[in-house]
Amino acid sequence: MTADLAAGAELLQRSLNLAHDPHSLYKAADDTSRGHINQAFFTALYLDEQAEIDDATWTSPFVELRAIHSTWLQLRRLHRNSRPDERRTGNETGLPHRGSPAFVEPARSGR
């Protein structure tokens, strides 16, 4: 099971690294590498009449990462709307911060 978790963690880290700045990655790539980048991110790209990308079907884990990001954005908006006092504190994430009653200190490993 530990090997499965390690493999999953490595895939996630590589995916996040790849997705960090895909535009710059794509711009700097040659045609062959651009094809590989497209295959890494998409199972299909749909073009409109002007040959511009109109829609896309994402590969795993990017479909899951996009869903997580979308949920995070929704929760952040909900939190900001429900806690107007925290919007004025400079808390850019809109999430609970140290000193807030909703903040929970992250667990630390016993290293």
VOKE-867056 format. One line per field, with one value per atom (N, C-alpha, C, O): residue number from 1; x, y negated, z. Coordinates in pm, whole numbers. Example, Ala and Ser with C-alpha at 12.3 -4.5 7.8 and 13.67 -1.06 7.14 Angstrom:
% residues 2
doba = c(1, 1, 1, 1, 2, 2, 2, 2)
x = c(1319, 1230, 1320, 1424, 1285, 1367, 1290, 1341)
y = c(569, 450, 330, 332, 225, 106, -3, -114)
z = c(780, 780, 780, 846, 708, 714, 787, 804)
% end
This chain:
% residues 111
doba = c(1, 1, 1, 1, 2, 2, 2, 2, 3, 3, 3, 3, 4, 4, 4, 4, 5, 5, 5, 5, 6, 6, 6, 6, 7, 7, 7, 7, 8, 8, 8, 8, 9, 9, 9, 9, 10, 10, 10, 10, 11, 11, 11, 11, 12, 12, 12, 12, 13, 13, 13, 13, 14, 14, 14, 14, 15, 15, 15, 15, 16, 16, 16, 16, 17, 17, 17, 17, 18, 18, 18, 18, 19, 19, 19, 19, 20, 20, 20, 20, 21, 21, 21, 21, 22, 22, 22, 22, 23, 23, 23, 23, 24, 24, 24, 24, 25, 25, 25, 25, 26, 26, 26, 26, 27, 27, 27, 27, 28, 28, 28, 28, 29, 29, 29, 29, 30, 30, 30, 30, 31, 31, 31, 31, 32, 32, 32, 32, 33, 33, 33, 33, 34, 34, 34, 34, 35, 35, 35, 35, 36, 36, 36, 36, 37, 37, 37, 37, 38, 38, 38, 38, 39, 39, 39, 39, 40, 40, 40, 40, 41, 41, 41, 41, 42, 42, 42, 42, 43, 43, 43, 43, 44, 44, 44, 44, 45, 45, 45, 45, 46, 46, 46, 46, 47, 47, 47, 47, 48, 48, 48, 48, 49, 49, 49, 49, 50, 50, 50, 50, 51, 51, 51, 51, 52, 52, 52, 52, 53, 53, 53, 53, 54, 54, 54, 54, 55, 55, 55, 55, 56, 56, 56, 56, 57, 57, 57, 57, 58, 58, 58, 58, 59, 59, 59, 59, 60, 60, 60, 60, 61, 61, 61, 61, 62, 62, 62, 62, 63, 63, 63, 63, 64, 64, 64, 64, 65, 65, 65, 65, 66, 66, 66, 66, 67, 67, 67, 67, 68, 68, 68, 68, 69, 69, 69, 69, 70, 70, 70, 70, 71, 71, 71, 71, 72, 72, 72, 72, 73, 73, 73, 73, 74, 74, 74, 74, 75, 75, 75, 75, 76, 76, 76, 76, 77, 77, 77, 77, 78, 78, 78, 78, 79, 79, 79, 79, 80, 80, 80, 80, 81, 81, 81, 81, 82, 82, 82, 82, 83, 83, 83, 83, 84, 84, 84, 84, 85, 85, 85, 85, 86, 86, 86, 86, 87, 87, 87, 87, 88, 88, 88, 88, 89, 89, 89, 89, 90, 90, 90, 90, 91, 91, 91, 91, 92, 92, 92, 92, 93, 93, 93, 93, 94, 94, 94, 94, 95, 95, 95, 95, 96, 96, 96, 96, 97, 97, 97, 97, 98, 98, 98, 98, 99, 99, 99, 99, 100, 100, 100, 100, 101, 101, 101, 101, 102, 102, 102, 102, 103, 103, 103, 103, 104, 104, 104, 104, 105, 105, 105, 105, 106, 106, 106, 106, 107, 107, 107, 107, 108, 108, 108, 108, 109, 109, 109, 109, 110, 110, 110, 110, 111, 111, 111, 111)
x = c(83, 0, 87, 53, 198, 287, 342, 356, 373, 422, 314, 345, 188, 78, 64, 44, 74, 65, 181, 164, 300, 417, 403, 436, 353, 333, 227, 243, 120, 16, 66, 34, 145, 202, 298, 300, 376, 468, 391, 428, 285, 202, 140, 139, 90, 29, 133, 105, 252, 355, 399, 416, 419, 458, 348, 376, 223, 110, 103, 81, 122, 119, 235, 219, 352, 467, 439, 469, 382, 350, 245, 252, 148, 38, 71, -11, 189, 224, 217, 158, 277, 276, 272, 370, 158, 152, 171, 222, 130, 144, 291, 328, 375, 518, 581, 665, 540, 590, 557, 643, 434, 388, 459, 500, 474, 541, 685, 734, 753, 895, 919, 1032, 813, 827, 828, 771, 894, 885, 754, 681, 725, 598, 578, 468, 683, 671, 639, 552, 710, 686, 547, 484, 501, 364, 261, 161, 284, 195, 193, 88, 312, 320, 251, 185, 267, 200, 49, -22, 0, -144, -194, -300, -117, -156, -154, -233, -62, -56, -178, -227, -228, -340, -477, -575, -486, -616, -631, -535, -755, -785, -845, -840, -903, -959, -964, -988, -939, -955, -1058, -1049, -1154, -1261, -1241, -1229, -1239, -1214, -1342, -1434, -1346, -1460, -1430, -1332, -1514, -1500, -1371, -1322, -1315, -1191, -1068, -958, -1086, -979, -921, -804, -1002, -964, -1023, -1130, -953, -1003, -1132, -1135, -1237, -1369, -1399, -1470, -1346, -1371, -1263, -1188, -1255, -1153, -1202, -1283, -1151, -1172, -1036, -939, -1031, -905, -869, -957, -740, -693, -693, -698, -688, -666, -517, -440, -472, -541, -590, -638, -578, -615, -764, -805, -846, -990, -1023, -1107, -956, -980, -922, -984, -803, -743, -828, -841, -885, -972, -1099, -1147, -1152, -1271, -1239, -1318, -1125, -1083, -1064, -1107, -999, -977, -1108, -1125, -1202, -1332, -1406, -1465, -1401, -1464, -1398, -1467, -1266, -1193, -1234, -1255, -1245, -1286, -1427, -1453, -1518, -1654, -1657, -1726, -1581, -1576, -1514, -1559, -1413, -1349, -1449, -1456, -1525, -1626, -1733, -1773, -1780, -1881, -1829, -1900, -1705, -1647, -1634, -1664, -1589, -1574, -1708, -1718, -1812, -1945, -2006, -2084, -1972, -2032, -1952, -2004, -1827, -1741, -1684, -1564, -1769, -1719, -1609, -1527, -1606, -1501, -1363, -1265, -1353, -1224, -1178, -1058, -1270, -1229, -1144, -1059, -1167, -1095, -963, -890, -930, -809, -687, -576, -704, -590, -567, -465, -658, -648, -688, -807, -591, -618, -687, -760, -668, -730, -877, -953, -919, -1057, -1086, -1201, -983, -998, -959, -894, -996, -961, -811, -731, -773, -633, -599, -689, -470, -427, -496, -501, -547, -618, -768, -845, -810, -952, -1005, -935, -1125, -1179, -1193, -1195, -1202, -1219, -1086, -1085, -972, -841, -802, -810, -759, -709, -564, -529, -477, -333, -311, -362, -235, -209, -131, -47, -159, -86, 58, 86, 149, 291, 335, 291, 424, 475, 569, 626, 586, 669, 816, 886, 865, 1006, 1098, 1219)
y = c(119, 0, -125, -224, -124, -238, -268, -385, -164, -185, -251, -338, -211, -273, -421, -505, -452, -592, -673, -787, -614, -685, -711, -819, -612, -629, -736, -818, -735, -836, -975, -1072, -985, -1114, -1165, -1285, -1076, -1117, -1164, -1265, -1092, -1134, -1271, -1357, -1291, -1419, -1531, -1637, -1509, -1612, -1644, -1760, -1542, -1565, -1639, -1728, -1603, -1670, -1817, -1903, -1844, -1983, -2062, -2179, -2001, -2068, -2099, -2209, -2004, -2022, -2131, -2210, -2135, -2230, -2368, -2460, -2385, -2513, -2628, -2732, -2612, -2718, -2654, -2659, -2594, -2522, -2612, -2567, -2737, -2828, -2847, -2836, -2875, -2892, -2762, -2763, -2652, -2521, -2497, -2454, -2523, -2501, -2594, -2551, -2722, -2820, -2781, -2802, -2725, -2692, -2559, -2527, -2481, -2345, -2345, -2433, -2242, -2222, -2148, -2112, -2126, -2065, -1926, -1894, -1846, -1711, -1719, -1647, -1806, -1821, -1878, -1840, -1968, -2021, -1910, -1909, -1817, -1702, -1620, -1574, -1601, -1526, -1601, -1541, -1733, -1814, -1801, -1782, -1812, -1797, -1660, -1651, -1555, -1420, -1406, -1331, -1477, -1470, -1535, -1488, -1643, -1717, -1674, -1677, -1633, -1615, -1479, -1423, -1427, -1309, -1353, -1279, -1475, -1529, -1681, -1739, -1744, -1889, -1911, -1849, -1998, -2025, -2166, -2262, -2176, -2303, -2363, -2291, -2497, -2566, -2588, -2536, -2664, -2687, -2760, -2747, -2837, -2911, -2832, -2887, -2705, -2616, -2660, -2633, -2726, -2762, -2658, -2604, -2630, -2531, -2582, -2690, -2504, -2539, -2465, -2518, -2345, -2264, -2158, -2137, -2092, -1990, -1884, -1911, -1764, -1657, -1632, -1598, -1650, -1643, -1500, -1414, -1474, -1344, -1344, -1449, -1225, -1210, -1226, -1168, -1296, -1350, -1493, -1553, -1550, -1692, -1715, -1821, -1620, -1636, -1644, -1724, -1562, -1564, -1691, -1750, -1732, -1854, -1976, -2066, -1980, -2092, -2093, -2199, -1975, -1967, -2014, -2085, -1974, -2017, -2168, -2235, -2221, -2366, -2441, -2543, -2392, -2455, -2456, -2557, -2345, -2336, -2433, -2501, -2440, -2531, -2676, -2753, -2713, -2850, -2880, -2989, -2782, -2802, -2820, -2908, -2737, -2749, -2881, -2942, -2925, -3053, -3167, -3258, -3163, -3268, -3264, -3369, -3146, -3134, -3188, -3260, -3154, -3200, -3352, -3417, -3408, -3554, -3623, -3727, -3567, -3627, -3615, -3701, -3509, -3489, -3556, -3572, -3596, -3657, -3789, -3799, -3890, -4015, -4080, -4153, -4057, -4116, -4064, -4137, -3937, -3880, -3927, -3921, -3973, -4026, -4152, -4182, -4224, -4350, -4331, -4428, -4210, -4189, -4164, -4152, -4154, -4124, -3975, -3934, -3894, -3749, -3714, -3696, -3703, -3686, -3555, -3548, -3451, -3323, -3323, -3244, -3409, -3408, -3292, -3269, -3218, -3105, -3146, -3249, -3068, -3104, -3126, -3056, -3220, -3252, -3236, -3228, -3232, -3222, -3332, -3447, -3296, -3392, -3387, -3436, -3329, -3314, -3193, -3092, -3200, -3084, -2960, -2848, -2980, -2866, -2804, -2700, -2867, -2817, -2698, -2702, -2590, -2472, -2456, -2448, -2450, -2434, -2300, -2198, -2297, -2171, -2076, -2119, -1948, -1847, -1846, -1863, -1825, -1815, -1671, -1600, -1630, -1493, -1484, -1584, -1365, -1342, -1324, -1250, -1391, -1376, -1450, -1449)
z = c(0, 0, 0, -66, 72, 76, -63, -100, -141, -277, -363, -446, -345, -419, -384, -472, -254, -211, -266, -309, -264, -316, -465, -513, -538, -683, -710, -800, -631, -646, -613, -682, -507, -468, -576, -606, -635, -742, -865, -926, -902, -1015, -989, -1078, -869, -835, -843, -899, -786, -789, -931, -967, -1013, -1153, -1228, -1309, -1201, -1267, -1227, -1312, -1098, -1053, -1112, -1149, -1120, -1181, -1328, -1375, -1400, -1541, -1559, -1654, -1469, -1481, -1425, -1435, -1368, -1306, -1406, -1376, -1522, -1623, -1762, -1836, -1797, -1925, -2047, -2149, -2037, -2151, -2188, -2305, -2089, -2116, -2164, -2254, -2103, -2144, -2290, -2367, -2330, -2467, -2564, -2672, -2527, -2614, -2643, -2754, -2544, -2559, -2630, -2666, -2649, -2703, -2856, -2920, -2913, -3058, -3088, -2996, -3215, -3254, -3193, -3148, -3191, -3134, -2986, -2936, -2915, -2771, -2743, -2645, -2830, -2813, -2825, -2752, -2916, -2927, -2800, -2756, -2740, -2614, -2500, -2416, -2499, -2397, -2412, -2314, -2535, -2560, -2512, -2450, -2541, -2499, -2347, -2291, -2280, -2134, -2070, -1967, -2130, -2072, -2124, -2049, -2251, -2314, -2380, -2434, -2375, -2456, -2588, -2687, -2591, -2715, -2707, -2601, -2821, -2837, -2947, -3053, -2923, -3019, -3074, -2999, -3206, -3272, -3329, -3368, -3332, -3395, -3543, -3596, -3610, -3754, -3790, -3903, -3697, -3721, -3677, -3669, -3648, -3602, -3467, -3438, -3386, -3249, -3155, -3181, -3046, -2951, -2889, -2830, -2903, -2853, -2722, -2636, -2707, -2588, -2580, -2676, -2466, -2447, -2350, -2262, -2368, -2271, -2206, -2274, -2075, -2001, -1964, -1952, -1946, -1899, -1746, -1682, -1691, -1548, -1525, -1601, -1428, -1311, -1327, -1231, -1447, -1464, -1451, -1404, -1491, -1474, -1324, -1283, -1244, -1099, -1036, -949, -1081, -1027, -1058, -975, -1178, -1215, -1129, -1091, -1099, -1014, -872, -811, -821, -687, -684, -591, -787, -793, -801, -734, -880, -892, -758, -720, -687, -555, -458, -381, -461, -373, -400, -307, -529, -562, -512, -461, -525, -477, -325, -274, -253, -108, -65, 33, -136, -105, -124, -41, -235, -257, -149, -98, -113, -8, 123, 194, 156, 281, 281, 382, 172, 164, 178, 243, 116, 123, 261, 302, 334, 465, 576, 687, 549, 651, 599, 577, 580, 522, 604, 549, 736, 819, 781, 793, 735, 699, 562, 532, 477, 347, 364, 280, 471, 492, 565, 584, 607, 686, 599, 652, 468, 382, 368, 312, 418, 404, 263, 235, 172, 30, -3, -102, 77, 45, 80, 23, 172, 215, 309, 346, 348, 438, 579, 597, 681, 818, 833, 770, 915, 935, 1083, 1166, 1115, 1255, 1335, 1292, 1450, 1533, 1510, 1593, 1399, 1371, 1448, 1455, 1505, 1576, 1487, 1538, 1355, 1264, 1222, 1157, 1260, 1217, 1302, 1425, 1237, 1307, 1269, 1151, 1370, 1345, 1276, 1323, 1164, 1096, 1185, 1264, 1170, 1247, 1200, 1081, 1293, 1260, 1275, 1365, 1183, 1193, 1311, 1355, 1362, 1480, 1447, 1516, 1344, 1304, 1396, 1377)
% end
